[in-house]
Every structure is written in C-alpha cells, then in structure tokens.
C-alpha cells in the first residue's frame, strides 16, 4: 500500500488551517488516526446514507470520477467538527481508498491509499455490480 497526500489537502494542515473541536490543529497524524478508526461498509446500488454524508460522497465520486465504488465510510468523530469520508474505487491496476474532509461548505480530498493488483479487485467489483 502506498499513501499519497494531495496538494489541495495540504492547506488544511498549515499554521492557520483547520482546527478540531478541541482547538487542536488538523495534522496528518490526526488524519492517519482517523483513517485507522474508519468502519467500512459495502456500497450497494440501493444503499441509503445520511443526507449530508451521502450527498457529499456522491459529489466526490462524480467530481473525481471514482469507478466501481465498492466500500464507503462516513462515520468518524476523531476530526470533529469535520466530517471524514472514505471511498474505495477499483481501477485496472488496483484499488484506491480516497479520504476526504468535509469542511462544511466544501469537501477536500486529503490523501489516497493505492493497493496494486492485476485487476482482480476491478473484476470482482464488476461482477458484484452485475449481480446487483
């Protein structure tokens, strides 16, 4: 697994960047802790999510063109008051878990984990979608 941090997400970690409810500055270490605590659920065609996380996740998937979404995570209190989402998509050369922070008026992708494979995850995602 390889983790890449986004340039746009770096703005949240600057000295005058975002702070949590505890008044702590948002840090990469804090985001990594939140990633470790995420609980993933399988994404299904008829899935119902809470309104704001659901709409924001849909928009991230559309804007970033994440293909064959198979898992989601949207419940995380470690970064409160921010929302924190995980979206797993599958590509020809592996799968990606993208992590995004909901700042209230916008959602910023902060990092992604890349898992290399030979297309097995994509084939499984396509098969799962066809069966739905």
C-alpha positions, 0 to 999 in steps of 0.5 A: 500500500502506498499513501499519497497526500494531495496538494489541495489537502495540504492547506488544511494542515498549515499554521492557520488551517483547520482546527478540531473541536478541541482547538487542536490543529488538523495534522496528518497524524490526526488524519492517519488516526482517523483513517485507522478508526474508519468502519467500512461498509459495502456500497450497494446500488440501493444503499441509503446514507445520511443526507449530508454524508451521502450527498457529499460522497456522491459529489466526490465520486462524480467530481473525481470520477471514482469507478466501481465504488465498492466500500464507503465510510462516513462515520468518524468523530476523531476530526470533529467538527469535520466530517471524514469520508472514505471511498474505495474505487477499483481501477485496472491496476488496483484499488484506491481508498480516497479520504476526504474532509468535509469542511462544511461548505466544501469537501477536500480530498486529503490523501489516497491509499493505492493497493496494486493488483492485476485487476482482480479487485476491478473484476470482482467489483464488476461482477458484484455490480452485475449481480446487483 
